[in-house]
Amino acid sequence: MRIAIAGLYEEVNTFAVETMGLARITGSFATGFQKFSGDALVARTKGTRTYMGGYLDALGERADIEIVPLTVWMFGAGPTIERAAYEEMKKELLDGFAAAMPIDAVALQLHGAAIAEGIDDVEYDLTAAIRKLVGPKVKMVCSTDLHGNVTDGFLEQMDLITTVVHYPHIDEYDAAYRAGKLLPDMVDGKVQPVGRFEHLPFIMQMCSTMEGTLFEPIRKKVEEFSKRDGIIEFAYFYGFPLTDISFNTATVNCWATSEDLAASTAREFASWVWENRRSFVVAPVPAAEAVQAALTALAAQGRVKPDEASTPSGLEEALARLATPPADQLRFYGFLPDAKTPGPVVIAEKSDNPGCGAPGDSTHVLWELLRNRVQQAAVSSIRDVETVQQAMKAGVGAIIDVVLGGKLSKQSGEPVRGKAYVKTISDGRYTTVSPMGLGGKIDMGPAVGLMIDGVDVAVISGGMQPFDNGQLRMVGFDPRDYRIVVVKSANHFRAWWTDVASQIIDCDPPGIASNDLTTFVYSRKTRKLFPLDADAVYPESSARA
């Protein structure tokens, strides 16, 4: 039995004004680009807690299966893919399938929210082309992210779609393993899943499914439905809200032993979500409020520094301090961690999450730390290639005049101008220790560790969110040294930081990955969507063009 594995995994934020061509995708560290083909695909992903790692393990359990590794394209969330770039990636994938024929089955890694110029539904376009090439009898499965905006056209191409259940996505491996485990039995005719999508008029924010978080009840309900008799695969697409397309909604993904069971189960779950929809909406928290909340938490722990302000200073005072770094900070830095000391308070700057297509160079929270004279704090991270190159040229121990961040988006805030001390220089490479993507090799490009008025900042070349403490580690910062750590991530950081942080505070200043959906214009919306429209109605027709 010959089974081909391949993929094109990308999430697009259409509110990013630029587009993404092949030069940007493959030629810089800005997208977290990875591409593996043939034997290299197996070598780089086998043994990892990733989609491809799951496929390889599941399919490798049967001696009669020949795994045919083609190509997988993976790059971090970003702006719309240029049409020519998509067509080239698509052609390479199709050429691979054509050369691999005959095959008995296909296992794909897709995201569910890829968009190219003129093609809003890349998942449908790509799978339809693969289906046309391999024919109707070849079984096709795919594993996807739960932030997909998916259509019935995509569903019709597939024989099974498995979806991650957790956010952070600690179960990418598991989703692919489920599909890979079922696929040989589907080829042998032992199981024939029947799928149904049920679409809700609900555009959902980017919130975690972990214990004690807003979407935990949804995740638990998904797990409950998955155990029902006759249900083969059950999951929930929360959708990706940062896209202005006509089918940006949440969708139930149900595969069962019969069409009636799949449809009725999907509708039942959708009705439950709709009845509870108001409890699945969260108000955004501005940067100033988040930093004050962090200082309040530190005060409760008895860890506030004497010179930290209960009322923040003005911008001019902060700039004056930045003009002349204190001599004692230059002579001595670093701290002696105490095993009894609580972990840092973590501020998640969700609106500048590169994992949602934001540039990762926002200064909103950094400015609040500076205005409050916060010491023993770290920012993971700010993307600024110019500052990285400047610091590398000056060398470790140098004091440089920086214009840091605030360059890549109108919503990124004002650059931080002042003196910075170059603490470290790094190649930007590290291995993921988070349960999400455990063992994955990350290359952020050249990076530096700067100290600015008592705040340590990891300044990076690439635009990728931190899943764990890796962006701090790669520039020599020990997370245990800090009382406050800022991460540019919506939720994936929680997979590692939840057990380390003394408290986590979500923060949502201006940014193109904001959870404040009222800041975006959905010009292509074709019907009323909750919570943008309080009078949205369900059930409604779920047919898609």
C-alpha positions as CSV (number, residue, x, y, z in Angstrom):
1,M,0.0,0.0,0.0
2,R,1.6,3.3,-1.2
3,I,0.6,6.4,0.8
4,A,1.8,9.8,-0.2
5,I,2.3,12.5,2.5
6,A,2.5,16.2,1.6
7,G,1.2,19.6,2.8
8,L,0.8,23.4,2.5
9,Y,0.3,24.9,5.9
10,E,-0.3,28.6,6.1
11,E,-2.7,31.0,7.9
12,V,-3.4,34.4,6.3
13,N,-4.3,37.6,8.0
14,T,-5.9,39.8,5.3
15,F,-5.7,42.9,7.4
16,A,-1.9,42.9,6.8
17,V,-1.7,45.4,4.0
18,E,1.2,43.8,2.0
19,T,1.3,40.5,0.2
20,M,3.7,37.6,0.5
21,G,5.6,36.3,-2.5
22,L,8.1,33.5,-2.7
23,A,11.0,35.7,-2.0
24,R,9.6,36.7,1.3
25,I,8.3,33.2,2.1
26,T,11.6,31.5,1.4
27,G,14.3,34.1,1.5
28,S,14.0,35.6,5.0
29,F,13.4,34.7,8.6
30,A,10.3,36.8,8.7
31,T,7.9,33.9,8.1
32,G,9.4,31.0,10.1
33,F,9.6,29.2,6.7
34,Q,10.2,25.5,6.5
35,K,10.1,23.2,3.5
36,F,11.0,19.5,3.5
37,S,10.9,17.1,0.5
38,G,11.5,13.4,0.1
39,D,13.8,11.8,2.6
40,A,14.5,15.1,4.3
41,L,10.8,15.4,5.2
42,V,11.1,12.1,7.1
43,A,14.5,12.9,8.7
44,R,13.4,16.4,9.9
45,T,9.9,15.4,11.3
46,K,10.1,11.8,12.5
47,G,10.1,11.7,16.3
48,T,8.6,15.2,16.6
49,R,5.2,16.1,18.1
50,T,4.1,17.6,14.8
51,Y,1.5,16.7,12.2
52,M,4.1,15.0,10.0
53,G,5.5,13.2,13.1
54,G,2.0,11.8,13.7
55,Y,1.5,10.6,10.2
56,L,4.9,8.9,10.1
57,D,4.4,7.1,13.4
58,A,0.8,5.9,12.5
59,L,1.6,4.8,9.0
60,G,4.9,3.2,10.1
61,E,3.1,0.8,12.4
62,R,2.1,-1.3,9.4
63,A,4.7,-3.3,7.5
64,D,2.7,-3.4,4.3
65,I,2.7,0.4,3.9
66,E,5.2,2.3,1.8
67,I,5.3,5.9,2.8
68,V,6.0,8.2,-0.2
69,P,7.2,11.6,1.2
70,L,6.6,14.4,-1.2
71,T,6.8,18.0,-0.1
72,V,5.5,20.0,2.8
73,W,5.5,23.8,2.8
74,M,5.1,25.4,6.3
75,F,5.4,29.1,7.1
76,G,4.1,31.3,9.8
77,A,0.9,33.3,9.6
78,G,1.3,36.4,7.4
79,P,-0.4,38.5,4.7
80,T,-2.2,37.2,1.6
81,I,0.0,34.9,-0.5
82,E,0.8,36.3,-3.9
83,R,-1.0,34.4,-6.7
84,A,2.2,33.5,-8.5
85,A,3.8,32.2,-5.3
86,Y,0.8,30.0,-4.6
87,E,0.6,28.6,-8.1
88,E,4.3,27.7,-8.0
89,M,3.9,25.9,-4.6
90,K,0.8,24.2,-5.9
91,K,2.6,23.1,-9.1
92,E,5.5,21.6,-7.2
93,L,3.0,19.6,-5.1
94,L,1.0,18.4,-8.1
95,D,4.2,17.5,-9.9
96,G,5.2,15.4,-6.9
97,F,1.9,13.6,-6.9
98,A,2.1,12.9,-10.6
99,A,5.6,11.5,-10.3
100,A,4.5,9.3,-7.3
101,M,1.6,7.6,-9.1
102,P,0.3,5.1,-8.7
103,I,-0.6,5.6,-5.1
104,D,-3.4,4.2,-2.9
105,A,-3.9,7.1,-0.5
106,V,-2.9,10.7,0.4
107,A,-2.3,12.2,3.8
108,L,-2.1,16.0,3.9
109,Q,-1.1,18.6,6.4
110,L,-3.3,21.7,5.7
111,H,-4.2,24.7,7.9
112,G,-7.7,25.7,6.9
113,A,-7.1,29.5,6.7
114,A,-4.7,29.9,3.7
115,I,-5.6,32.6,1.2
116,A,-4.0,33.6,-2.1
117,E,-4.7,36.6,-4.3
118,G,-8.0,35.7,-6.1
119,I,-8.4,32.4,-4.2
120,D,-10.1,32.8,-0.8
121,D,-10.3,29.0,-0.3
122,V,-6.8,27.6,-0.9
123,E,-7.7,24.4,0.9
124,Y,-10.5,23.7,-1.6
125,D,-8.5,24.8,-4.6
126,L,-5.5,22.6,-3.7
127,T,-7.4,19.5,-2.7
128,A,-9.7,19.7,-5.8
129,A,-6.6,19.8,-8.0
130,I,-5.0,16.8,-6.1
131,R,-8.3,14.9,-6.3
132,K,-8.5,15.5,-10.1
133,L,-5.0,14.2,-10.5
134,V,-5.2,11.1,-8.3
135,G,-8.8,10.2,-9.1
136,P,-11.9,9.5,-7.1
137,K,-10.9,6.1,-5.8
138,V,-7.7,7.2,-4.0
139,K,-8.5,7.9,-0.3
140,M,-7.5,11.4,0.9
141,V,-7.3,12.5,4.5
142,C,-5.9,15.7,6.0
143,S,-5.2,17.1,9.4
144,T,-5.8,20.8,10.1
145,D,-5.6,23.6,12.6
146,L,-8.7,24.5,14.6
147,H,-8.6,28.1,13.3
148,G,-9.7,27.1,9.8
149,N,-12.3,29.0,7.8
150,V,-13.6,26.0,5.9
151,T,-16.1,25.3,3.1
152,D,-18.3,22.5,2.0
153,G,-16.3,22.5,-1.3
154,F,-13.2,21.5,0.7
155,L,-15.2,18.9,2.6
156,E,-16.4,17.2,-0.6
157,Q,-12.8,16.5,-1.7
158,M,-11.8,14.7,1.4
159,D,-12.5,11.2,2.8
160,L,-11.6,12.4,6.4
161,I,-10.6,15.6,8.0
162,T,-9.1,15.5,11.5
163,T,-8.6,18.7,13.5
164,V,-6.7,19.7,16.6
165,V,-8.8,20.1,19.7
166,H,-6.5,22.1,21.9
167,Y,-5.3,25.7,21.7
168,P,-2.3,25.9,22.3
169,H,-2.1,23.1,19.7
170,I,-0.4,20.5,21.8
171,D,-2.2,17.8,19.9
172,E,-1.0,18.4,16.3
173,Y,0.7,15.0,16.4
174,D,-2.5,13.4,17.8
175,A,-4.7,14.8,15.1
176,A,-2.5,13.5,12.3
177,Y,-2.0,10.2,14.1
178,R,-5.8,9.6,14.1
179,A,-6.0,10.3,10.4
180,G,-2.9,8.1,9.7
181,K,-4.2,5.3,11.8
182,L,-7.6,5.2,10.0
183,L,-6.3,5.7,6.5
184,P,-5.1,2.1,5.8
185,D,-8.5,0.7,7.0
186,M,-10.2,3.2,4.7
187,V,-8.2,1.9,1.8
188,D,-9.1,-1.7,2.7
189,G,-12.8,-0.7,2.9
190,K,-13.1,-1.5,6.7
191,V,-14.3,2.0,7.6
192,Q,-15.9,4.6,5.5
193,P,-16.4,7.9,7.4
194,V,-19.1,10.3,6.3
195,G,-18.4,14.0,7.0
196,R,-20.6,17.0,7.7
197,F,-19.7,20.7,8.3
198,E,-22.2,22.8,10.3
199,H,-21.5,26.5,10.0
200,L,-22.5,29.0,12.6
201,P,-22.9,32.8,12.1
202,F,-20.3,33.3,14.8
203,I,-16.9,35.0,14.3
204,M,-14.9,33.9,17.3
205,Q,-12.0,35.6,19.1
206,M,-8.6,33.9,19.6
207,C,-8.9,32.4,23.1
208,S,-7.3,29.4,24.8
209,T,-9.0,26.0,25.4
210,M,-6.8,25.2,28.5
211,E,-8.2,24.6,31.9
212,G,-9.7,27.8,33.4
213,T,-9.8,29.6,30.1
214,L,-12.7,31.0,28.1
215,F,-13.0,28.2,25.6
216,E,-12.3,25.3,28.0
217,P,-16.1,24.4,28.0
218,I,-16.0,24.1,24.2
219,R,-13.0,21.8,24.3
220,K,-14.5,19.6,26.9
221,K,-17.8,19.4,25.0
222,V,-15.8,18.4,21.9
223,E,-14.1,15.6,23.8
224,E,-17.5,14.5,25.1
225,F,-19.1,14.3,21.7
226,S,-16.0,12.5,20.3
227,K,-16.7,9.5,22.6
228,R,-20.3,8.9,21.2
229,D,-21.1,5.7,19.5
230,G,-20.8,6.0,15.7
231,I,-18.6,9.1,15.8
232,I,-15.3,8.6,14.0
233,E,-13.9,12.2,14.3
234,F,-15.4,15.2,16.0
235,A,-13.8,18.6,16.2
236,Y,-14.7,22.3,16.1
237,F,-13.2,25.0,13.8
238,Y,-13.3,28.2,15.8
239,G,-12.4,30.0,12.6
240,F,-9.7,32.6,12.0
241,P,-11.2,36.0,12.7
242,L,-8.5,38.1,11.1
243,T,-9.7,37.5,7.5
244,D,-12.1,39.6,5.5
245,I,-13.8,36.8,3.4
246,S,-17.4,35.7,2.9
247,F,-17.1,32.5,4.9
248,N,-15.3,33.6,8.0
249,T,-17.3,31.6,10.6
250,A,-17.0,28.9,13.2
251,T,-17.8,25.4,11.9
252,V,-18.5,22.0,13.5
253,N,-16.5,19.1,11.9
254,C,-18.2,15.8,12.4
255,W,-17.4,12.4,10.8
256,A,-19.6,9.4,11.6
257,T,-20.8,6.0,10.4
258,S,-23.8,7.5,8.6
259,E,-24.8,10.8,7.0
260,D,-27.8,11.2,9.3
261,L,-25.7,10.7,12.4
262,A,-23.0,13.2,11.3
263,A,-25.6,15.8,10.4
264,S,-27.7,15.5,13.6
265,T,-24.6,15.4,15.8
266,A,-23.1,18.5,14.2
267,R,-26.3,20.4,14.5
268,E,-26.7,19.5,18.2
269,F,-23.2,20.7,19.0
270,A,-23.7,23.9,17.0
271,S,-26.9,24.6,18.8
272,W,-25.2,24.2,22.2
273,V,-22.5,26.7,21.1
274,W,-25.1,29.2,19.9
275,E,-27.1,28.9,23.1
276,N,-24.0,29.8,25.1
277,R,-22.4,32.2,22.6
278,R,-22.4,35.2,25.0
279,S,-20.2,33.4,27.4
280,F,-17.6,32.9,24.7
281,V,-16.8,36.6,24.2
282,V,-14.0,38.5,26.0
283,A,-13.3,42.3,26.4
284,P,-9.8,43.4,25.4
285,V,-7.3,44.7,28.0
286,P,-5.2,47.8,27.1
287,A,-1.4,47.8,27.7
288,A,-1.5,50.3,30.6
289,E,-4.1,48.2,32.5
290,A,-2.1,45.0,31.9
291,V,1.1,46.5,33.3
292,Q,-0.7,47.9,36.3
293,A,-2.3,44.5,36.9
294,A,1.1,42.9,36.8
295,L,2.5,45.4,39.3
296,T,-0.5,44.7,41.5
297,A,0.2,41.0,41.3
298,L,3.9,41.6,42.2
299,A,2.8,43.8,45.2
300,A,0.6,40.9,46.5
301,Q,3.7,38.7,46.3
302,G,5.9,41.3,48.1
303,R,8.1,41.8,45.0
304,V,7.6,45.4,44.0
305,K,10.8,47.5,43.6
306,P,11.0,50.8,45.6
307,D,11.5,52.9,42.5
308,E,8.6,51.4,40.5
309,A,5.8,53.9,40.1
310,S,2.3,53.5,41.3
311,T,1.5,56.2,38.8
312,P,3.4,56.1,35.5
313,S,5.7,58.9,34.4
314,G,5.2,61.0,31.4
315,L,6.8,60.2,28.1
316,E,9.4,63.0,28.5
317,E,10.6,61.6,31.8
318,A,10.9,58.1,30.3
319,L,12.9,59.5,27.4
320,A,15.2,61.4,29.7
321,R,16.0,58.2,31.6
322,L,16.7,56.3,28.3
323,A,19.2,59.0,27.3
324,T,21.7,58.0,30.0
325,P,21.7,54.4,31.2
326,P,22.4,54.1,35.0
327,A,26.1,53.1,35.6
328,D,25.2,50.4,38.1
329,Q,23.0,48.6,35.5
330,L,26.0,48.5,33.1
331,R,28.4,47.0,35.7
332,F,26.0,44.4,37.1
333,Y,23.1,42.7,35.5
334,G,21.4,39.3,36.0
335,F,19.8,38.1,39.2
336,L,20.1,35.2,41.6
337,P,17.0,33.1,41.3
338,D,15.5,31.6,44.4
339,A,13.7,28.3,44.2
340,K,11.1,29.7,46.6
341,T,10.4,32.8,44.5
342,P,7.3,32.7,42.4
343,G,7.6,32.6,38.6
344,P,7.3,35.8,36.6
345,V,4.0,37.5,35.8
346,V,3.5,36.9,32.1
347,I,1.8,39.6,30.0
348,A,0.6,38.2,26.6
349,E,0.6,40.9,24.0
350,K,-2.0,39.1,21.9
351,S,-2.6,41.9,19.3
352,D,1.0,41.7,18.1
353,N,1.2,37.9,17.8
354,P,3.2,36.9,14.7
355,G,1.4,33.6,14.8
356,C,-1.7,35.6,13.7
357,G,0.1,37.6,11.0
358,A,1.1,40.6,13.1
359,P,4.6,42.0,12.6
360,G,5.9,41.4,16.1
361,D,7.4,44.9,16.5
362,S,4.8,46.6,18.7
363,T,6.2,48.8,21.5
364,H,2.9,49.4,23.4
365,V,3.7,47.2,26.4
366,L,7.4,48.0,26.4
367,W,6.6,51.7,26.7
368,E,4.3,51.0,29.6
369,L,7.1,49.1,31.4
370,L,9.5,52.0,30.8
371,R,6.9,54.6,31.9
372,N,6.4,52.7,35.1
373,R,10.2,52.3,35.7
374,V,9.8,48.5,35.9
375,Q,13.0,46.6,36.7
376,Q,13.8,42.9,36.2
377,A,11.4,42.6,33.2
378,A,12.0,40.9,29.8
379,V,10.3,41.2,26.4
380,S,10.1,38.2,24.2
381,S,10.4,39.7,21.7
382,I,10.6,42.7,19.3
383,R,11.3,42.1,15.6
384,D,13.7,44.7,14.3
385,V,16.3,43.7,11.8
386,E,18.0,47.1,11.7
387,T,18.5,47.2,15.4
388,V,19.9,43.6,15.4
389,Q,22.4,44.5,12.7
390,Q,23.3,47.7,14.6
391,A,23.9,45.8,17.8
392,M,25.9,43.1,16.1
393,K,28.2,45.6,14.5
394,A,28.8,47.4,17.8
395,G,29.4,44.2,19.7
396,V,28.7,42.9,23.2
397,G,29.3,45.5,25.9
398,A,28.6,48.5,23.6
399,I,26.1,51.2,24.4
400,I,24.1,52.1,21.3
401,D,21.4,54.7,20.3
402,V,18.4,52.6,19.2
403,V,15.2,53.4,17.4
404,L,13.6,50.1,18.4
405,G,10.3,48.7,17.0
406,G,7.3,50.5,15.8
407,K,8.3,50.3,12.2
408,L,6.3,47.6,10.4
409,S,2.7,48.7,11.0
410,K,0.8,51.9,11.7
411,Q,-0.6,50.1,14.8
412,S,2.8,49.1,16.2
413,G,3.2,52.2,18.4
414,E,6.1,54.7,18.6
415,P,9.6,53.4,18.3
416,V,11.6,53.4,21.5
417,R,14.4,55.9,21.1
418,G,17.3,55.9,23.6
419,K,20.4,54.2,24.9
420,A,20.6,50.4,24.9
421,Y,23.3,48.1,26.3
422,V,24.2,45.2,24.1
423,K,24.2,42.1,26.5
424,T,24.4,39.2,24.0
425,I,24.5,38.3,20.3
426,S,22.9,35.0,19.1
427,D,22.4,33.1,15.9
428,G,18.7,32.8,16.8
429,R,18.6,29.0,16.8
430,Y,17.0,26.9,19.5
431,T,15.0,23.7,20.0
432,T,11.4,23.8,21.2
433,V,10.8,22.5,24.7
434,S,7.1,23.2,24.8
435,P,4.6,20.4,24.6
436,M,3.5,22.1,21.4
437,G,6.0,21.2,18.7
438,L,8.3,19.5,21.2
439,G,11.7,18.9,19.6
440,G,11.1,21.3,16.7
441,K,14.1,23.2,15.4
442,I,13.6,27.0,15.3
443,D,15.7,29.5,13.4
444,M,14.8,33.1,14.1
445,G,17.8,34.5,12.2
446,P,20.4,36.8,14.0
447,A,19.2,38.0,17.3
448,V,20.5,40.2,20.2
449,G,19.8,40.7,23.8
450,L,19.5,44.4,24.8
451,M,19.0,46.1,28.1
452,I,16.9,49.3,28.1
453,D,16.4,51.1,31.4
454,G,16.2,47.9,33.3
455,V,14.1,46.0,30.8
456,D,15.8,43.2,28.8
457,V,14.6,42.8,25.3
458,A,15.2,39.9,22.9
459,V,15.4,41.6,19.5
460,I,15.0,39.2,16.6
461,S,15.2,39.1,12.8
462,G,12.3,36.6,12.3
463,G,8.6,37.0,12.9
464,M,7.5,34.0,15.0
465,Q,5.7,33.8,18.2
466,P,7.3,32.2,21.3
467,F,5.9,28.7,22.2
468,D,8.1,28.6,25.2
469,N,11.2,30.4,26.7
470,G,13.2,29.7,23.6
471,Q,13.5,33.3,22.4
472,L,14.8,34.3,25.8
473,R,17.2,31.3,26.0
474,M,18.6,32.0,22.6
475,V,19.9,35.4,23.7
476,G,21.1,34.1,27.0
477,F,18.2,35.4,29.2
478,D,17.1,33.0,32.0
479,P,13.3,33.3,32.5
480,R,13.9,32.7,36.3
481,D,15.7,36.1,36.5
482,Y,12.5,38.1,35.8
483,R,9.5,39.3,37.7
484,I,7.6,40.3,34.5
485,V,7.9,38.6,31.0
486,V,6.1,40.0,28.0
487,V,5.4,37.5,25.2
488,K,4.1,38.3,21.7
489,S,1.7,35.4,21.6
490,A,-2.1,34.9,21.8
491,N,-2.2,31.4,23.4
492,H,0.5,29.0,22.2
493,F,2.9,30.2,24.9
494,R,0.5,28.8,27.5
495,A,1.6,25.3,26.8
496,W,4.9,25.9,28.5
497,W,4.4,29.1,30.5
498,T,1.3,28.0,32.4
499,D,3.4,25.8,34.7
500,V,6.1,28.5,35.1
501,A,4.3,31.8,35.5
502,S,2.9,33.0,38.8
503,Q,0.1,34.7,36.8
504,I,-0.8,35.3,33.2
505,I,-2.4,38.5,32.0
506,D,-3.8,38.9,28.5
507,C,-3.2,42.3,26.9
508,D,-4.7,43.7,23.7
509,P,-3.4,47.1,22.6
510,P,-3.8,48.2,19.0
511,G,-2.6,45.7,16.5
512,I,-3.6,43.7,13.4
513,A,-4.0,40.6,15.5
514,S,-6.3,42.2,18.1
515,N,-9.1,40.3,19.7
516,D,-11.1,43.6,19.5
517,L,-13.0,42.6,16.4
518,T,-14.7,46.0,16.2
519,T,-11.4,47.5,15.1
520,F,-11.6,45.6,11.8
521,V,-13.8,46.3,8.7
522,Y,-15.4,43.1,7.4
523,S,-16.4,44.5,4.0
524,R,-17.1,41.0,2.5
525,K,-19.4,39.8,5.2
526,T,-22.5,38.4,3.5
527,R,-24.7,38.0,6.6
528,K,-25.0,38.9,10.2
529,L,-22.3,37.5,12.4
530,F,-22.3,37.4,16.2
531,P,-20.8,39.3,18.2
532,L,-20.5,42.0,15.5
533,D,-24.2,41.7,15.0
534,A,-26.2,41.1,18.2
535,D,-29.3,40.1,16.2
536,A,-27.5,37.3,14.2
537,V,-29.7,34.1,14.0
538,Y,-29.0,30.4,14.1
539,P,-30.0,28.0,12.6
540,E,-29.5,29.4,9.1
541,S,-28.6,27.9,5.7
542,S,-25.1,26.5,5.9
543,A,-24.7,26.0,2.1
544,R,-21.5,27.5,0.7
545,A,-20.8,28.6,-2.8
